[in-house]
Amino acid sequence: MSRYQVTPAADADLEEIWQRISSEAGPMTADSVEQELHVAMVRVGEFPHMGRLREDLADEPLRVVVVHRFLIIYRAENTPVEIVRVLHGARDVEAVLRGMS
């Protein structure tokens, strides 16, 4: 049983990330980055409080783990851990997360 689940929004983020990297650097690079993101999500599922607590990003406490330049944003209190979004660090993360509610 998986210790994490990916929301539809985070799943769409992962697809968008793969598509962008694939078009810029090729599918092998995109596959590699996607694999690293999934490895980090497994670790988050095993150790939910490993990420940095970010109470400033949304109306709820969320945690963040950084992989390359991507932020894995998740709810540690949920079982399984819920991966909310996977966003590029250059985006206005607060604005994106405000649109969740």
N, C-alpha and C positions, 0 to 999 in steps of 0.2 A: 504494500500500500504506500502510495506517495505521501510524503509529509508536506507537500506543497501543492497548491492548485493555482492555475493561471487564469485570471479573469479574461473575458472576451477582449477587453480593451488592451490588456497586456499581450495577448496572443496576436492581435492586430499590430501592436508595436513591434513584436519580434519579426513578423512577416515583412513589415516596412523596413526594418533595419537590414534584414537579409537582402531584400530587393535592392536597396540603396548600395550596400557594400558590394553586392554581386555586380551591379552595373559599373561601379567605380574601380573595383579591384579584382573582380572575378569570383565565380562561385566557390572555388576552394577556400578563398579568404573568408567569404561570407559563412561557409560551413564551419570554419575554424572559430570565428567569433561567436556564432550561434552555439557551438559546443561549449565554449567557455562560459557563456551566459547560463546555459543549462546546468553546468557543473556548479556554478555559484548558487543557483536556485536550490539545488539538492543540499548544498551546505547550509543555506538559510533554513531549509526545512528541518535539518538536523539540529541547528543551533540558532533558533529564532531571534535571540537577542544579540547576535554578533554585529548586526548593522547599527549604524549611528541613528539614534532617536532624533527625529525631526518633527517637532511639534509646531514649527513655523510654516510648514508647507500646506497644511489643510486643517479642517476643523476637527480632525482626529489625529491621534499620535500614529505616525508612520515611521518605519525604519528604512534606511537606505544603505545599499552595498554598491560600490563602484567597481565596474569591470570595464577596463579600457576607459572610454569616455562616456560609457552608458551607466545610468542609474537604475538599479533594480529597486523598486519602491514596493514595500509590502506591509501587510498587517501581521505583526508577530503574535497578537493575542488570539488570532483565529486558529482552529485546528481542523484541517491542516492549515499551515501558513498560507495566506492569500497574497499572491503576487498581483499587485494592483496595476502597475504600469512599468514599462521599461523604456526610459527616455534618454535621449542624448543630453548630456550635461549642459550644452549651450542653449537649450530651449528654456523658455520661461516656465519652469516646472510648477511654480505656484499657480499660474494662470491655467495650465492644463489640469491640475488637480482640482482647482475650484470648479471646473466644468464637470467634475464627477458627480457632484451631489444633486 
